[in-house]
Amino acid sequence: MYMRIRDMQGELLVSICDQECMGNTYREGKIALKVTSKFYGEQLVSPEKAIDELKKATIANLVGNAIIKECIRCGLLHEKGVIWVDGVPHAQIIKM
């Protein structure tokens, strides 16, 4: 999994995508989901490291089967919070 962590005006944004999603653009209707290293980062991490960082995040952006399944398994995300773009799961988490 690729991960990037950013401090955005006091919010901790964690972006994670599965390795096989990197560099792809998924399109469905008017939605285009472009998965780039600029947004999702270049740091490869284990699922455990990804979950540890997501637990600290106030905002998360996730793309891919593996990270979505791991977040659901850990209770960070409900399956109803997932959208599918061209067959690929995508979710955002915002902690308030």
Secondary structure as a PSIPRED ss2 file (coil, helix, strand):
# PSIPRED VFORMAT (PSIPRED V4.0)

   1 M C   1.000  0.000  0.000
   2 Y E   0.000  0.000  1.000
   3 M E   0.000  0.000  1.000
   4 R E   0.000  0.000  1.000
   5 I E   0.000  0.000  1.000
   6 R E   0.000  0.000  1.000
   7 D E   0.000  0.000  1.000
   8 M E   0.000  0.000  1.000
   9 Q C   1.000  0.000  0.000
  10 G C   1.000  0.000  0.000
  11 E E   0.000  0.000  1.000
  12 L E   0.000  0.000  1.000
  13 L E   0.000  0.000  1.000
  14 V E   0.000  0.000  1.000
  15 S E   0.000  0.000  1.000
  16 I E   0.000  0.000  1.000
  17 C E   0.000  0.000  1.000
  18 D C   1.000  0.000  0.000
  19 Q H   0.000  1.000  0.000
  20 E H   0.000  1.000  0.000
  21 C H   0.000  1.000  0.000
  22 M C   1.000  0.000  0.000
  23 G C   1.000  0.000  0.000
  24 N C   1.000  0.000  0.000
  25 T E   0.000  0.000  1.000
  26 Y E   0.000  0.000  1.000
  27 R E   0.000  0.000  1.000
  28 E E   0.000  0.000  1.000
  29 G C   1.000  0.000  0.000
  30 K C   1.000  0.000  0.000
  31 I E   0.000  0.000  1.000
  32 A E   0.000  0.000  1.000
  33 L E   0.000  0.000  1.000
  34 K E   0.000  0.000  1.000
  35 V C   1.000  0.000  0.000
  36 T C   1.000  0.000  0.000
  37 S H   0.000  1.000  0.000
  38 K H   0.000  1.000  0.000
  39 F H   0.000  1.000  0.000
  40 Y H   0.000  1.000  0.000
  41 G C   1.000  0.000  0.000
  42 E C   1.000  0.000  0.000
  43 Q E   0.000  0.000  1.000
  44 L E   0.000  0.000  1.000
  45 V C   1.000  0.000  0.000
  46 S C   1.000  0.000  0.000
  47 P H   0.000  1.000  0.000
  48 E H   0.000  1.000  0.000
  49 K H   0.000  1.000  0.000
  50 A H   0.000  1.000  0.000
  51 I H   0.000  1.000  0.000
  52 D H   0.000  1.000  0.000
  53 E H   0.000  1.000  0.000
  54 L H   0.000  1.000  0.000
  55 K H   0.000  1.000  0.000
  56 K H   0.000  1.000  0.000
  57 A C   1.000  0.000  0.000
  58 T C   1.000  0.000  0.000
  59 I E   0.000  0.000  1.000
  60 A E   0.000  0.000  1.000
  61 N E   0.000  0.000  1.000
  62 L E   0.000  0.000  1.000
  63 V E   0.000  0.000  1.000
  64 G C   1.000  0.000  0.000
  65 N H   0.000  1.000  0.000
  66 A H   0.000  1.000  0.000
  67 I H   0.000  1.000  0.000
  68 I H   0.000  1.000  0.000
  69 K H   0.000  1.000  0.000
  70 E H   0.000  1.000  0.000
  71 C H   0.000  1.000  0.000
  72 I H   0.000  1.000  0.000
  73 R H   0.000  1.000  0.000
  74 C C   1.000  0.000  0.000
  75 G C   1.000  0.000  0.000
  76 L C   1.000  0.000  0.000
  77 L C   1.000  0.000  0.000
  78 H C   1.000  0.000  0.000
  79 E H   0.000  1.000  0.000
  80 K H   0.000  1.000  0.000
  81 G H   0.000  1.000  0.000
  82 V C   1.000  0.000  0.000
  83 I E   0.000  0.000  1.000
  84 W E   0.000  0.000  1.000
  85 V E   0.000  0.000  1.000
  86 D C   1.000  0.000  0.000
  87 G C   1.000  0.000  0.000
  88 V E   0.000  0.000  1.000
  89 P E   0.000  0.000  1.000
  90 H E   0.000  0.000  1.000
  91 A E   0.000  0.000  1.000
  92 Q E   0.000  0.000  1.000
  93 I E   0.000  0.000  1.000
  94 I E   0.000  0.000  1.000
  95 K C   1.000  0.000  0.000
  96 M C   1.000  0.000  0.000
